[in-house]
Amino acid sequence: MSALNLRLPESLHVQVRELADRDRVSINQFVTLAVAEKVATLRTLAYIEQRGQQGSRVKFDRVLHKIAEADREPDEADRLPENKELAA
């Protein structure tokens, strides 16, 4: 495990302390989790962008065309409930 000396503005430190207390974790655990969440978000975004570049508009349109040609009603389990309050 690595040590990291981190300098925070006092106002941010107070907020981190309050949130860590609320979650009943140490400031170290709170910051570690926050960094892990940020890393996961950035890696996920990079993965999605990379996968998106592999996509093909022609193939996408072909699939949509097949769906339109099928002209099928959704399965009962896939239907939205008929709720008159939502229709208004």
N, C-alpha and C positions, 0 to 999 in steps of 0.2 A: 504494500500500500504506500502511496506517496503522500507527502505533506505539502500543503499549499498555503502560503501566507497571502491572505486576501484583505485588501483595504476597501471598506465600504463607507459611503457617506453615513453620518450618524442617523439621519432620518430613515434610510433604508435598513440599517442595522436594527433600529427599534422595531420596524415593521416585521423583519425576519424573526426577531426574538418573539414578538407577539404571536405570529403565525406558528412558529415552532412550539411555543407553549400551548397554544390552542390544540395542536395536533399531538401534544404530549410526546414530542421527540426533541432531541438535542438540536442546537443550531447546526452542528456539523451534519447530522442526519438530514435535516431539512435542506441544506444547501446541496448535499450530495444527491438527494432525490431531484431537486430542481435542475441540477446540471444533467442528470441522467435523462430527465424528461425532455430537455432541450436537445440533447444529442439524439435521442430517439426521433424527435420531430424532424430534425434536419436530415437525418439518414432516411427517414421515410419519404420525405419530400424529394430527396435526390433519387430514391428508388422509383417513385411514381413518375418523375420527369423522365428518367431513363426508359422506363417501360412505355411511356407515352410516345417517345420517339420511335419505338418499334412498331407503333400502330400504323394501320393503313386505312385511309378514308374510303378507298374502294371496297375493301373487305367489310368495313363497318356498314356502308350503304348496302352491300349485298345481303348482309344478315337482316337489316331492317326491311329490305324488300321481301325476303322470305317470310318474315313475320306478317307483313301486310298481305301477302298472297295467301297465307294460311287462313286468315279471316276467322280465327277461332275466338270463342268466348273464354275468359279466364276460368280456371278451375274454381270450384266453390270456395276452397280454402284460401284462394288468392283474392277473392272479391272483398271490396270495402263494404262495411256494414251500411245498410240503408238507414240513415239517421236524418230525420226531417230537420232537426236543429242545425246540422252541418250544412244543409242545402241553402239555408237562408243567408 
